[in-house]
Amino acid sequence: MSKFHAVCPKCWTINAVHADKIQDNPVCAKCKTSLLPTSPISLTDDSFMRFSSRSSLPLVVDFWAPWCGPCKMMGPAFASAAPLLHGRALFAKVDTQANQGLAERFHIQSIPTLVFMHQGQEKARQAGAMSLEQIRHWVEQQL
């Protein structure tokens, strides 16, 4: 029986989960928070590496800023995409204004920018606002 690793979005504990239990909404062994949230997780300079490098599921990151009009327009579509791809990918948001180190590390030149990651490595990116259907389609192409 294969296992995958899931990082708790609340306490950052790394959990081993049996792959056949992925649809049973597994919870953190330490704090009992859902390991597969259906809404985007807010990541910071401090939490990003632990979460992105230790999770077995792909991670879709929305790099955004609170003053960005297109980011505000795309935010609800990004949040709506998370439950549609539940169990296949995790969704996270990084506020580039508050986490400038991550924006620099990923060479974010325009926002919003989506970055698709797997096992801590960037696999694809897409700059510019997208609709729910465009986000879902783009993520499914990467899976």
The first five atom37 places (N, CA, C, CB, O) and aatype in JSON, in Angstrom:
{
  "aatype": [12, 15, 11, 13, 8, 0, 19, 4, 14, 11, 4, 17, 16, 9, 2, 0, 19, 8, 0, 3, 11, 9, 5, 3, 2, 14, 19, 4, 0, 11, 4, 11, 16, 15, 10, 10, 14, 16, 15, 14, 9, 15, 10, 16, 3, 3, 15, 13, 12, 1, 13, 15, 15, 1, 15, 15, 10, 14, 10, 19, 19, 3, 13, 17, 0, 14, 17, 4, 7, 14, 4, 11, 12, 12, 7, 14, 0, 13, 0, 15, 0, 0, 14, 10, 10, 8, 7, 1, 0, 10, 13, 0, 11, 19, 3, 16, 5, 0, 2, 5, 7, 10, 0, 6, 1, 13, 8, 9, 5, 15, 9, 14, 16, 10, 19, 13, 12, 8, 5, 7, 5, 6, 11, 0, 1, 5, 0, 7, 0, 12, 15, 10, 6, 5, 9, 1, 8, 17, 19, 6, 5, 5, 10],
  "atom_mask": [
    [1, 1, 1, 1, 1],
    [1, 1, 1, 1, 1],
    [1, 1, 1, 1, 1],
    [1, 1, 1, 1, 1],
    [1, 1, 1, 1, 1],
    [1, 1, 1, 1, 1],
    [1, 1, 1, 1, 1],
    [1, 1, 1, 1, 1],
    [1, 1, 1, 1, 1],
    [1, 1, 1, 1, 1],
    [1, 1, 1, 1, 1],
    [1, 1, 1, 1, 1],
    [1, 1, 1, 1, 1],
    [1, 1, 1, 1, 1],
    [1, 1, 1, 1, 1],
    [1, 1, 1, 1, 1],
    [1, 1, 1, 1, 1],
    [1, 1, 1, 1, 1],
    [1, 1, 1, 1, 1],
    [1, 1, 1, 1, 1],
    [1, 1, 1, 1, 1],
    [1, 1, 1, 1, 1],
    [1, 1, 1, 1, 1],
    [1, 1, 1, 1, 1],
    [1, 1, 1, 1, 1],
    [1, 1, 1, 1, 1],
    [1, 1, 1, 1, 1],
    [1, 1, 1, 1, 1],
    [1, 1, 1, 1, 1],
    [1, 1, 1, 1, 1],
    [1, 1, 1, 1, 1],
    [1, 1, 1, 1, 1],
    [1, 1, 1, 1, 1],
    [1, 1, 1, 1, 1],
    [1, 1, 1, 1, 1],
    [1, 1, 1, 1, 1],
    [1, 1, 1, 1, 1],
    [1, 1, 1, 1, 1],
    [1, 1, 1, 1, 1],
    [1, 1, 1, 1, 1],
    [1, 1, 1, 1, 1],
    [1, 1, 1, 1, 1],
    [1, 1, 1, 1, 1],
    [1, 1, 1, 1, 1],
    [1, 1, 1, 1, 1],
    [1, 1, 1, 1, 1],
    [1, 1, 1, 1, 1],
    [1, 1, 1, 1, 1],
    [1, 1, 1, 1, 1],
    [1, 1, 1, 1, 1],
    [1, 1, 1, 1, 1],
    [1, 1, 1, 1, 1],
    [1, 1, 1, 1, 1],
    [1, 1, 1, 1, 1],
    [1, 1, 1, 1, 1],
    [1, 1, 1, 1, 1],
    [1, 1, 1, 1, 1],
    [1, 1, 1, 1, 1],
    [1, 1, 1, 1, 1],
    [1, 1, 1, 1, 1],
    [1, 1, 1, 1, 1],
    [1, 1, 1, 1, 1],
    [1, 1, 1, 1, 1],
    [1, 1, 1, 1, 1],
    [1, 1, 1, 1, 1],
    [1, 1, 1, 1, 1],
    [1, 1, 1, 1, 1],
    [1, 1, 1, 1, 1],
    [1, 1, 1, 0, 1],
    [1, 1, 1, 1, 1],
    [1, 1, 1, 1, 1],
    [1, 1, 1, 1, 1],
    [1, 1, 1, 1, 1],
    [1, 1, 1, 1, 1],
    [1, 1, 1, 0, 1],
    [1, 1, 1, 1, 1],
    [1, 1, 1, 1, 1],
    [1, 1, 1, 1, 1],
    [1, 1, 1, 1, 1],
    [1, 1, 1, 1, 1],
    [1, 1, 1, 1, 1],
    [1, 1, 1, 1, 1],
    [1, 1, 1, 1, 1],
    [1, 1, 1, 1, 1],
    [1, 1, 1, 1, 1],
    [1, 1, 1, 1, 1],
    [1, 1, 1, 0, 1],
    [1, 1, 1, 1, 1],
    [1, 1, 1, 1, 1],
    [1, 1, 1, 1, 1],
    [1, 1, 1, 1, 1],
    [1, 1, 1, 1, 1],
    [1, 1, 1, 1, 1],
    [1, 1, 1, 1, 1],
    [1, 1, 1, 1, 1],
    [1, 1, 1, 1, 1],
    [1, 1, 1, 1, 1],
    [1, 1, 1, 1, 1],
    [1, 1, 1, 1, 1],
    [1, 1, 1, 1, 1],
    [1, 1, 1, 0, 1],
    [1, 1, 1, 1, 1],
    [1, 1, 1, 1, 1],
    [1, 1, 1, 1, 1],
    [1, 1, 1, 1, 1],
    [1, 1, 1, 1, 1],
    [1, 1, 1, 1, 1],
    [1, 1, 1, 1, 1],
    [1, 1, 1, 1, 1],
    [1, 1, 1, 1, 1],
    [1, 1, 1, 1, 1],
    [1, 1, 1, 1, 1],
    [1, 1, 1, 1, 1],
    [1, 1, 1, 1, 1],
    [1, 1, 1, 1, 1],
    [1, 1, 1, 1, 1],
    [1, 1, 1, 1, 1],
    [1, 1, 1, 1, 1],
    [1, 1, 1, 1, 1],
    [1, 1, 1, 0, 1],
    [1, 1, 1, 1, 1],
    [1, 1, 1, 1, 1],
    [1, 1, 1, 1, 1],
    [1, 1, 1, 1, 1],
    [1, 1, 1, 1, 1],
    [1, 1, 1, 1, 1],
    [1, 1, 1, 1, 1],
    [1, 1, 1, 0, 1],
    [1, 1, 1, 1, 1],
    [1, 1, 1, 1, 1],
    [1, 1, 1, 1, 1],
    [1, 1, 1, 1, 1],
    [1, 1, 1, 1, 1],
    [1, 1, 1, 1, 1],
    [1, 1, 1, 1, 1],
    [1, 1, 1, 1, 1],
    [1, 1, 1, 1, 1],
    [1, 1, 1, 1, 1],
    [1, 1, 1, 1, 1],
    [1, 1, 1, 1, 1],
    [1, 1, 1, 1, 1],
    [1, 1, 1, 1, 1],
    [1, 1, 1, 1, 1]
  ],
  "atom_positions": [
    [[0.85, -1.17, 0.0], [0.0, 0.0, 0.0], [0.9, 1.24, 0.0], [-0.96, 0.0, 1.22], [1.74, 1.39, 0.88]],
    [[0.72, 2.11, -0.97], [1.59, 3.28, -1.08], [1.09, 4.41, -0.18], [1.68, 3.75, -2.54], [-0.09, 4.52, 0.12]],
    [[2.05, 5.24, 0.23], [1.75, 6.38, 1.08], [2.2, 7.65, 0.38], [2.42, 6.25, 2.46], [3.07, 7.62, -0.48]],
    [[1.59, 8.75, 0.76], [2.06, 10.04, 0.29], [2.21, 10.94, 1.51], [1.09, 10.67, -0.76], [1.64, 10.66, 2.57]],
    [[2.97, 12.0, 1.35], [3.17, 12.95, 2.44], [2.28, 14.16, 2.24], [4.65, 13.38, 2.53], [2.13, 14.68, 1.13]],
    [[1.68, 14.59, 3.33], [0.85, 15.79, 3.32], [1.28, 16.67, 4.48], [-0.67, 15.43, 3.41], [1.4, 16.21, 5.61]],
    [[1.49, 17.94, 4.19], [1.89, 18.89, 5.21], [0.63, 19.59, 5.72], [2.92, 19.93, 4.66], [-0.18, 20.09, 4.94]],
    [[0.48, 19.62, 7.02], [-0.69, 20.27, 7.62], [-0.63, 21.78, 7.37], [-0.76, 19.97, 9.14], [0.39, 22.41, 7.66]],
    [[-1.7, 22.36, 6.84], [-1.71, 23.8, 6.57], [-1.85, 24.66, 7.83], [-2.82, 24.13, 5.62], [-1.77, 25.88, 7.75]],
    [[-2.07, 24.04, 8.98], [-2.21, 24.79, 10.23], [-0.95, 24.71, 11.09], [-3.41, 24.28, 11.02], [-0.4, 25.74, 11.49]],
    [[-0.48, 23.49, 11.38], [0.67, 23.34, 12.29], [1.95, 22.94, 11.56], [0.35, 22.29, 13.36], [3.01, 22.84, 12.19]],
    [[1.88, 22.71, 10.25], [3.01, 22.39, 9.37], [3.65, 21.04, 9.66], [4.06, 23.47, 9.5], [4.78, 20.78, 9.24]],
    [[2.94, 20.16, 10.38], [3.43, 18.8, 10.62], [3.34, 18.0, 9.32], [2.62, 18.11, 11.75], [2.37, 18.11, 8.57]],
    [[4.36, 17.19, 9.07], [4.36, 16.32, 7.89], [3.7, 15.0, 8.28], [5.83, 16.08, 7.35], [4.11, 14.35, 9.24]],
    [[2.67, 14.63, 7.54], [1.89, 13.43, 7.82], [2.04, 12.43, 6.68], [0.41, 13.78, 8.02], [2.05, 12.8, 5.51]],
    [[2.15, 11.16, 7.03], [2.13, 10.08, 6.04], [0.68, 9.59, 5.93], [3.11, 8.91, 6.43], [0.06, 9.25, 6.94]],
    [[0.17, 9.55, 4.71], [-1.22, 9.16, 4.48], [-1.24, 8.05, 3.44], [-2.08, 10.38, 4.0], [-0.55, 8.12, 2.42]],
    [[-2.03, 7.01, 3.7], [-2.18, 5.94, 2.72], [-2.89, 6.5, 1.49], [-2.98, 4.74, 3.32], [-3.89, 7.21, 1.61]],
    [[-2.38, 6.19, 0.32], [-2.91, 6.73, -0.93], [-4.39, 6.38, -1.12], [-2.11, 6.21, -2.12], [-5.14, 7.17, -1.69]],
    [[-4.8, 5.22, -0.66], [-6.21, 4.84, -0.83], [-7.15, 5.59, 0.12], [-6.36, 3.34, -0.62], [-8.37, 5.44, 0.03]],
    [[-6.6, 6.4, 1.02], [-7.41, 7.19, 1.95], [-7.53, 8.65, 1.53], [-6.81, 7.11, 3.34], [-8.09, 9.46, 2.27]],
    [[-7.01, 8.98, 0.36], [-6.98, 10.38, -0.07], [-8.38, 10.97, -0.19], [-6.26, 10.5, -1.39], [-8.56, 12.16, 0.06]],
    [[-9.37, 10.19, -0.56], [-10.74, 10.69, -0.72], [-11.51, 10.7, 0.6], [-11.49, 9.84, -1.73], [-12.65, 11.16, 0.65]],
    [[-10.89, 10.2, 1.68], [-11.56, 10.16, 2.99], [-11.3, 11.41, 3.82], [-11.11, 8.94, 3.76], [-11.56, 11.42, 5.03]],
    [[-10.78, 12.46, 3.2], [-10.45, 13.71, 3.87], [-9.57, 13.48, 5.09], [-11.73, 14.44, 4.28], [-10.01, 13.71, 6.22]],
    [[-8.33, 13.02, 4.88], [-7.44, 12.74, 6.01], [-7.14, 14.01, 6.82], [-6.13, 12.13, 5.5], [-7.13, 15.12, 6.28]],
    [[-6.91, 13.81, 8.12], [-6.62, 14.93, 9.01], [-5.23, 14.77, 9.62], [-7.68, 15.03, 10.13], [-4.67, 13.68, 9.66]],
    [[-4.69, 15.88, 10.07], [-3.37, 15.92, 10.69], [-3.37, 15.09, 11.98], [-2.94, 17.37, 10.98], [-4.29, 15.19, 12.79]],
    [[-2.35, 14.29, 12.16], [-2.23, 13.47, 13.36], [-2.03, 14.33, 14.61], [-1.07, 12.49, 13.21], [-2.37, 13.9, 15.71]],
    [[-1.49, 15.52, 14.44], [-1.2, 16.39, 15.59], [-2.37, 17.3, 15.96], [0.03, 17.23, 15.29], [-2.77, 17.34, 17.12]],
    [[-2.92, 18.03, 14.97], [-3.93, 19.05, 15.31], [-5.32, 18.76, 14.73], [-3.47, 20.39, 14.81], [-6.26, 19.51, 14.99]],
    [[-5.45, 17.69, 13.97], [-6.73, 17.24, 13.4], [-7.31, 18.16, 12.32], [-7.74, 17.12, 14.5], [-8.5, 18.08, 12.01]],
    [[-6.49, 19.03, 11.74], [-6.9, 19.88, 10.63], [-6.9, 19.06, 9.34], [-5.98, 21.13, 10.5], [-6.06, 18.16, 9.19]],
    [[-7.81, 19.35, 8.43], [-7.84, 18.65, 7.15], [-6.52, 18.84, 6.41], [-9.02, 19.16, 6.28], [-6.01, 19.96, 6.31]],
    [[-5.97, 17.75, 5.9], [-4.71, 17.81, 5.16], [-4.92, 18.17, 3.7], [-3.99, 16.47, 5.25], [-3.98, 18.55, 3.01]],
    [[-6.15, 18.07, 3.23], [-6.47, 18.4, 1.84], [-7.57, 19.45, 1.83], [-6.91, 17.12, 1.05], [-8.72, 19.14, 1.51]],
    [[-7.23, 20.68, 2.17], [-8.26, 21.72, 2.23], [-8.88, 22.0, 0.86], [-7.67, 23.01, 2.8], [-8.24, 21.82, -0.17]],
    [[-10.11, 22.43, 0.89], [-10.81, 22.75, -0.35], [-10.77, 24.24, -0.67], [-12.26, 22.28, -0.27], [-11.45, 24.71, -1.58]],
    [[-9.97, 24.98, 0.08], [-9.76, 26.4, -0.22], [-8.25, 26.66, -0.19], [-10.52, 27.32, 0.81], [-7.51, 25.93, 0.46]],
    [[-7.81, 27.71, -0.88], [-6.37, 28.0, -0.93], [-5.79, 28.3, 0.45], [-6.12, 29.17, -1.86], [-6.44, 28.89, 1.31]],
    [[-4.56, 27.87, 0.63], [-3.79, 28.07, 1.86], [-2.94, 29.32, 1.68], [-2.91, 26.82, 2.2], [-2.36, 29.51, 0.61]],
    [[-2.86, 30.16, 2.68], [-1.96, 31.32, 2.62], [-0.58, 30.89, 3.07], [-2.5, 32.5, 3.5], [-0.4, 30.41, 4.19]],
    [[0.4, 31.08, 2.19], [1.78, 30.73, 2.52], [2.62, 31.99, 2.65], [2.38, 29.78, 1.46], [2.34, 33.01, 2.02]],
    [[3.66, 31.89, 3.47], [4.56, 33.02, 3.72], [6.0, 32.63, 3.38], [4.46, 33.48, 5.19], [6.28, 31.48, 3.03]],
    [[6.88, 33.6, 3.5], [8.31, 33.31, 3.31], [8.74, 32.16, 4.22], [9.16, 34.57, 3.6], [9.54, 31.32, 3.81]],
    [[8.22, 32.12, 5.44], [8.62, 31.1, 6.41], [8.01, 29.72, 6.15], [8.24, 31.55, 7.79], [8.69, 28.71, 6.36]],
    [[6.78, 29.66, 5.7], [6.1, 28.36, 5.55], [6.21, 27.76, 4.15], [4.65, 28.52, 5.9], [5.97, 26.56, 3.98]],
    [[6.55, 28.55, 3.17], [6.49, 28.1, 1.78], [7.34, 26.86, 1.5], [6.92, 29.22, 0.87], [6.84, 25.89, 0.95]],
    [[8.61, 26.89, 1.86], [9.51, 25.78, 1.5], [9.08, 24.48, 2.16], [10.94, 26.11, 1.9], [9.07, 23.43, 1.51]],
    [[8.74, 24.53, 3.43], [8.32, 23.3, 4.11], [7.09, 22.72, 3.43], [8.04, 23.57, 5.61], [7.01, 21.52, 3.19]],
    [[6.14, 23.57, 3.13], [4.9, 23.09, 2.53], [5.11, 22.59, 1.11], [3.86, 24.19, 2.53], [4.63, 21.51, 0.76]],
    [[5.82, 23.34, 0.29], [5.96, 22.99, -1.12], [6.9, 21.81, -1.35], [6.46, 24.18, -1.9], [6.69, 21.03, -2.28]],
    [[7.92, 21.67, -0.54], [8.91, 20.62, -0.8], [8.55, 19.28, -0.16], [10.26, 21.05, -0.3], [9.06, 18.25, -0.59]],
    [[7.68, 19.28, 0.84], [7.4, 18.03, 1.55], [6.05, 17.42, 1.21], [7.46, 18.28, 3.01], [5.75, 16.31, 1.65]],
    [[5.23, 18.11, 0.46], [3.92, 17.58, 0.09], [4.05, 16.74, -1.17], [2.9, 18.72, -0.11], [4.69, 17.16, -2.14]],
    [[3.44, 15.58, -1.17], [3.48, 14.7, -2.35], [2.57, 15.19, -3.47], [3.1, 13.29, -1.96], [2.82, 14.91, -4.64]],
    [[1.51, 15.9, -3.11], [0.59, 16.4, -4.13], [1.16, 17.65, -4.79], [-0.79, 16.71, -3.52], [1.88, 18.42, -4.14]],
    [[0.85, 17.87, -6.06], [1.27, 19.11, -6.71], [0.65, 20.32, -6.0], [0.87, 19.1, -8.21], [-0.4, 20.22, -5.37]],
    [[1.33, 21.44, -6.13], [0.89, 22.68, -5.49], [0.74, 23.75, -6.56], [1.9, 23.13, -4.4], [1.65, 23.99, -7.35]],
    [[-0.42, 24.4, -6.58], [-0.7, 25.5, -7.5], [-0.69, 26.78, -6.67], [-2.08, 25.31, -8.26], [-1.51, 26.95, -5.76]],
    [[0.23, 27.68, -6.98], [0.42, 28.89, -6.17], [0.01, 30.12, -6.96], [1.89, 29.01, -5.7], [0.44, 30.32, -8.1]],
    [[-0.83, 30.93, -6.36], [-1.24, 32.22, -6.92], [-0.41, 33.31, -6.25], [-2.79, 32.47, -6.72], [-0.59, 33.6, -5.07]],
    [[0.51, 33.91, -7.0], [1.27, 35.06, -6.52], [0.45, 36.3, -6.85], [2.72, 35.12, -7.16], [0.16, 36.55, -8.01]],
    [[0.09, 37.07, -5.84], [-0.85, 38.18, -5.99], [-0.45, 39.32, -5.05], [-2.3, 37.72, -5.71], [0.5, 39.19, -4.28]],
    [[-1.17, 40.43, -5.13], [-0.99, 41.54, -4.2], [-2.35, 42.19, -3.94], [0.03, 42.6, -4.77], [-3.21, 42.19, -4.83]],
    [[-2.55, 42.73, -2.75], [-3.86, 43.29, -2.4], [-4.25, 44.52, -3.22], [-3.87, 43.64, -0.95], [-5.44, 44.82, -3.32]],
    [[-3.3, 45.23, -3.79], [-3.6, 46.43, -4.57], [-3.85, 46.13, -6.04], [-2.45, 47.42, -4.44], [-4.19, 47.03, -6.81]],
    [[-3.69, 44.88, -6.45], [-3.76, 44.48, -7.87], [-5.2, 44.18, -8.29], [-2.86, 43.25, -8.12], [-5.81, 43.23, -7.79]],
    [[-5.74, 45.0, -9.2], [-7.11, 44.8, -9.69], [-7.34, 43.44, -10.33], [0.0, 0.0, 0.0], [-8.29, 42.75, -9.97]],
    [[-6.49, 43.02, -11.3], [-6.67, 41.69, -11.9], [-6.56, 40.55, -10.88], [-5.65, 41.49, -13.0], [-7.22, 39.53, -11.02]],
    [[-5.73, 40.73, -9.85], [-5.61, 39.71, -8.8], [-6.93, 39.58, -8.04], [-4.47, 40.07, -7.81], [-7.39, 38.48, -7.75]],
    [[-7.55, 40.72, -7.73], [-8.83, 40.71, -7.03], [-9.91, 40.07, -7.88], [-9.24, 42.14, -6.64], [-10.77, 39.36, -7.37]],
    [[-9.86, 40.31, -9.19], [-10.84, 39.71, -10.09], [-10.65, 38.19, -10.18], [-10.74, 40.33, -11.49], [-11.63, 37.45, -10.24]],
    [[-9.4, 37.72, -10.19], [-9.13, 36.3, -10.35], [-9.26, 35.53, -9.03], [-7.73, 36.11, -10.91], [-9.45, 34.31, -9.05]],
    [[-9.16, 36.2, -7.9], [-9.19, 35.53, -6.6], [-10.35, 34.56, -6.41], [0.0, 0.0, 0.0], [-10.12, 33.42, -6.02]],
    [[-11.6, 34.97, -6.68], [-12.71, 34.05, -6.51], [-12.64, 32.84, -7.45], [-14.02, 34.78, -6.73], [-13.01, 31.73, -7.06]],
    [[-12.17, 33.03, -8.67], [-12.04, 31.9, -9.61], [-10.99, 30.92, -9.11], [-11.66, 32.41, -11.03], [-11.18, 29.71, -9.19]],
    [[-9.88, 31.44, -8.58], [-8.83, 30.57, -8.05], [-9.36, 29.77, -6.85], [-7.59, 31.41, -7.62], [-9.12, 28.57, -6.75]],
    [[-10.09, 30.45, -5.97], [-10.67, 29.77, -4.81], [-11.68, 28.71, -5.24], [-11.33, 30.78, -3.87], [-11.78, 27.66, -4.61]],
    [[-12.43, 28.98, -6.3], [-13.42, 28.01, -6.79], [-12.78, 26.82, -7.48], [-14.38, 28.69, -7.75], [-13.39, 25.75, -7.54]],
    [[-11.57, 26.98, -7.99], [-10.88, 25.87, -8.65], [-10.39, 24.83, -7.64], [-9.7, 26.4, -9.47], [-10.3, 23.65, -7.97]],
    [[-10.07, 25.26, -6.43], [-9.51, 24.35, -5.43], [-10.4, 23.14, -5.15], [-9.26, 25.1, -4.14], [-9.9, 22.02, -5.19]],
    [[-11.69, 23.31, -4.87], [-12.51, 22.12, -4.62], [-12.74, 21.26, -5.86], [-13.84, 22.53, -4.05], [-12.97, 20.06, -5.75]],
    [[-12.67, 21.87, -7.04], [-12.85, 21.09, -8.27], [-11.7, 20.11, -8.5], [-12.96, 22.02, -9.47], [-11.88, 19.08, -9.13]],
    [[-10.52, 20.44, -7.97], [-9.34, 19.59, -8.15], [-8.9, 18.97, -6.83], [-8.2, 20.41, -8.76], [-7.74, 18.57, -6.68]],
    [[-9.82, 18.88, -5.89], [-9.54, 18.33, -4.56], [-8.98, 16.91, -4.66], [-10.82, 18.33, -3.7], [-9.52, 16.07, -5.37]],
    [[-7.9, 16.67, -3.95], [-7.26, 15.36, -3.96], [-6.28, 15.16, -5.1], [0.0, 0.0, 0.0], [-5.53, 14.18, -5.12]],
    [[-6.26, 16.1, -6.05], [-5.33, 16.01, -7.18], [-4.24, 17.06, -7.1], [-6.08, 16.15, -8.51], [-3.12, 16.85, -7.58]],
    [[-4.56, 18.21, -6.48], [-3.6, 19.3, -6.32], [-4.03, 20.14, -5.12], [-3.5, 20.18, -7.61], [-5.21, 20.19, -4.77]],
    [[-3.06, 20.79, -4.51], [-3.32, 21.74, -3.43], [-3.2, 23.15, -3.99], [-2.34, 21.52, -2.23], [-2.42, 23.39, -4.91]],
    [[-3.94, 24.08, -3.43], [-3.93, 25.46, -3.9], [-3.44, 26.36, -2.77], [-5.34, 25.9, -4.38], [-3.83, 26.2, -1.61]],
    [[-2.59, 27.31, -3.13], [-2.04, 28.24, -2.14], [-1.94, 29.63, -2.74], [-0.66, 27.77, -1.65], [-1.9, 29.8, -3.96]],
    [[-1.91, 30.62, -1.86], [-1.77, 32.01, -2.28], [-0.56, 32.61, -1.55], [-3.06, 32.84, -1.98], [-0.32, 32.32, -0.38]],
    [[0.19, 33.44, -2.27], [1.31, 34.17, -1.69], [1.11, 35.65, -1.98], [2.68, 33.66, -2.25], [1.09, 36.06, -3.14]],
    [[0.96, 36.43, -0.93], [0.85, 37.88, -1.04], [2.26, 38.41, -1.29], [0.21, 38.53, 0.26], [3.1, 38.4, -0.4]],
    [[2.52, 38.87, -2.51], [3.87, 39.31, -2.89], [4.28, 40.6, -2.19], [3.96, 39.49, -4.39], [5.47, 40.88, -2.06]],
    [[3.32, 41.38, -1.74], [3.65, 42.6, -1.01], [4.18, 42.26, 0.38], [2.42, 43.52, -0.91], [5.14, 42.87, 0.84]],
    [[3.57, 41.29, 1.04], [3.99, 40.88, 2.38], [5.13, 39.88, 2.36], [2.81, 40.29, 3.12], [5.84, 39.73, 3.36]],
    [[5.34, 39.19, 1.25], [6.36, 38.13, 1.15], [7.25, 38.39, -0.05], [5.69, 36.73, 1.03], [7.29, 37.61, -1.0]],
    [[7.97, 39.5, 0.0], [8.79, 39.91, -1.13], [9.93, 38.95, -1.42], [9.34, 41.29, -0.88], [10.39, 38.87, -2.56]],
    [[10.39, 38.22, -0.41], [11.45, 37.24, -0.63], [11.02, 36.15, -1.59], [0.0, 0.0, 0.0], [11.79, 35.74, -2.46]],
    [[9.79, 35.68, -1.44], [9.28, 34.65, -2.36], [9.09, 35.21, -3.76], [7.96, 34.08, -1.84], [9.39, 34.54, -4.74]],
    [[8.58, 36.43, -3.85], [8.4, 37.06, -5.16], [9.74, 37.18, -5.87], [7.74, 38.44, -5.02], [9.83, 36.95, -7.08]],
    [[10.78, 37.55, -5.14], [12.12, 37.65, -5.74], [12.66, 36.28, -6.11], [13.09, 38.35, -4.77], [13.21, 36.1, -7.2]],
    [[12.5, 35.32, -5.22], [13.02, 33.97, -5.48], [12.42, 33.37, -6.75], [12.73, 33.06, -4.29], [13.1, 32.69, -7.51]],
    [[11.13, 33.63, -6.97], [10.45, 33.08, -8.14], [10.46, 34.04, -9.33], [9.02, 32.73, -7.79], [9.82, 33.77, -10.35]],
    [[11.16, 35.14, -9.2], [11.28, 36.12, -10.28], [9.9, 36.53, -10.81], [12.13, 35.55, -11.44], [9.66, 36.55, -12.02]],
    [[9.01, 36.84, -9.88], [7.67, 37.27, -10.26], [7.76, 38.68, -10.83], [6.68, 37.21, -9.05], [8.13, 39.62, -10.13]],
    [[7.42, 38.81, -12.1], [7.53, 40.09, -12.79], [6.18, 40.76, -12.99], [8.21, 39.9, -14.12], [6.09, 41.98, -13.12]],
    [[5.12, 39.95, -13.03], [3.78, 40.5, -13.15], [2.84, 39.66, -12.31], [3.31, 40.53, -14.65], [3.08, 38.48, -12.05]],
    [[1.77, 40.29, -11.88], [0.8, 39.57, -11.06], [-0.59, 39.82, -11.63], [0.88, 40.0, -9.57], [-0.86, 40.89, -12.18]],
    [[-1.46, 38.85, -11.5], [-1.25, 37.56, -10.85], [-0.39, 36.63, -11.71], [-2.58, 36.91, -10.54], [-0.4, 36.7, -12.94]],
    [[0.34, 35.76, -11.04], [1.09, 34.7, -11.7], [0.8, 33.39, -10.98], [2.63, 35.0, -11.72], [0.9, 33.32, -9.75]],
    [[0.43, 32.37, -11.73], [0.24, 31.03, -11.17], [1.5, 30.22, -11.42], [-1.01, 30.33, -11.78], [2.06, 30.24, -12.52]],
    [[1.93, 29.49, -10.39], [3.09, 28.61, -10.51], [2.64, 27.22, -10.09], [4.29, 29.11, -9.63], [2.07, 27.04, -9.01]],
    [[2.89, 26.24, -10.95], [2.58, 24.83, -10.67], [3.86, 24.17, -10.18], [2.0, 24.1, -11.94], [4.87, 24.17, -10.88]],
    [[3.81, 23.6, -8.97], [4.99, 22.99, -8.38], [4.71, 21.54, -8.03], [5.44, 23.77, -7.13], [3.58, 21.15, -7.73]],
    [[5.77, 20.74, -8.07], [5.68, 19.37, -7.6], [6.99, 19.01, -6.93], [5.35, 18.38, -8.77], [8.06, 19.18, -7.51]],
    [[6.89, 18.52, -5.7], [8.06, 18.14, -4.9], [9.08, 19.27, -4.82], [8.71, 16.89, -5.48], [10.28, 19.05, -4.94]],
    [[8.59, 20.48, -4.61], [9.44, 21.64, -4.4], [10.01, 22.27, -5.65], [0.0, 0.0, 0.0], [10.75, 23.25, -5.55]],
    [[9.69, 21.73, -6.82], [10.24, 22.24, -8.07], [9.15, 22.88, -8.92], [10.93, 21.12, -8.85], [8.05, 22.34, -9.06]],
    [[9.47, 24.03, -9.49], [8.53, 24.67, -10.41], [8.48, 23.86, -11.7], [8.94, 26.14, -10.69], [9.51, 23.54, -12.28]],
    [[7.27, 23.54, -12.13], [7.07, 22.77, -13.36], [6.45, 23.61, -14.47], [6.19, 21.57, -13.08], [6.66, 23.33, -15.65]],
    [[5.68, 24.64, -14.1], [5.03, 25.49, -15.1], [4.6, 26.79, -14.43], [3.8, 24.78, -15.76], [4.47, 26.87, -13.21]],
    [[4.39, 27.81, -15.27], [3.87, 29.08, -14.76], [3.01, 29.74, -15.82], [5.01, 30.02, -14.33], [3.18, 29.51, -17.02]],
    [[2.1, 30.57, -15.35], [1.19, 31.3, -16.23], [0.93, 32.67, -15.61], [-0.16, 30.51, -16.44], [0.44, 32.77, -14.49]],
    [[1.27, 33.71, -16.34], [1.04, 35.08, -15.86], [-0.26, 35.61, -16.44], [2.22, 36.0, -16.23], [-0.64, 35.27, -17.56]],
    [[-0.92, 36.46, -15.67], [-2.15, 37.1, -16.13], [-3.39, 36.49, -15.51], [0.0, 0.0, 0.0], [-3.39, 35.32, -15.11]],
    [[-4.43, 37.29, -15.42], [-5.69, 36.84, -14.83], [-6.35, 35.78, -15.72], [-6.64, 38.02, -14.62], [-6.29, 35.85, -16.94]],
    [[-6.97, 34.81, -15.07], [-7.66, 33.73, -15.78], [-9.02, 33.49, -15.14], [-6.81, 32.43, -15.78], [-9.24, 33.81, -13.97]],
    [[-9.92, 32.93, -15.93], [-11.24, 32.54, -15.43], [-11.13, 31.19, -14.73], [-12.28, 32.48, -16.6], [-10.1, 30.53, -14.79]],
    [[-12.2, 30.8, -14.06], [-12.24, 29.5, -13.4], [-11.94, 28.39, -14.4], [-13.61, 29.28, -12.75], [-11.12, 27.51, -14.12]],
    [[-12.59, 28.41, -15.54], [-12.39, 27.35, -16.53], [-10.95, 27.34, -17.05], [-13.36, 27.52, -17.71], [-10.37, 26.28, -17.26]],
    [[-10.37, 28.51, -17.26], [-8.98, 28.58, -17.72], [-8.03, 28.04, -16.66], [-8.6, 30.02, -18.08], [-7.07, 27.34, -17.0]],
    [[-8.27, 28.35, -15.4], [-7.42, 27.83, -14.32], [-7.52, 26.32, -14.26], [-7.82, 28.45, -12.95], [-6.5, 25.62, -14.24]],
    [[-8.75, 25.81, -14.24], [-8.96, 24.36, -14.17], [-8.27, 23.65, -15.34], [-10.46, 24.02, -14.16], [-7.58, 22.65, -15.15]],
    [[-8.45, 24.17, -16.53], [-7.85, 23.57, -17.72], [-6.32, 23.61, -17.63], [-8.33, 24.3, -19.0], [-5.66, 22.61, -17.94]],
    [[-5.75, 24.73, -17.22], [-4.3, 24.86, -17.13], [-3.73, 23.88, -16.1], [-3.91, 26.31, -16.75], [-2.72, 23.23, -16.36]],
    [[-4.38, 23.78, -14.95], [-3.89, 22.85, -13.92], [-4.0, 21.41, -14.42], [-4.69, 23.02, -12.6], [-3.07, 20.63, -14.24]],
    [[-5.11, 21.05, -15.03], [-5.28, 19.68, -15.53], [-4.23, 19.35, -16.59], [-6.68, 19.49, -16.11], [-3.81, 18.19, -16.68]],
    [[-3.81, 20.32, -17.38], [-2.74, 20.07, -18.36], [-1.43, 19.73, -17.66], [-2.55, 21.29, -19.27], [-0.62, 18.97, -18.2]],
    [[-1.22, 20.29, -16.48], [0.04, 20.06, -15.76], [0.04, 18.73, -15.0], [0.3, 21.21, -14.8], [1.11, 18.17, -14.74]],
    [[-1.14, 18.24, -14.65], [-1.22, 17.01, -13.84], [-0.8, 15.78, -14.62], [-2.63, 16.82, -13.33], [-0.81, 14.68, -14.09]]
  ]
}
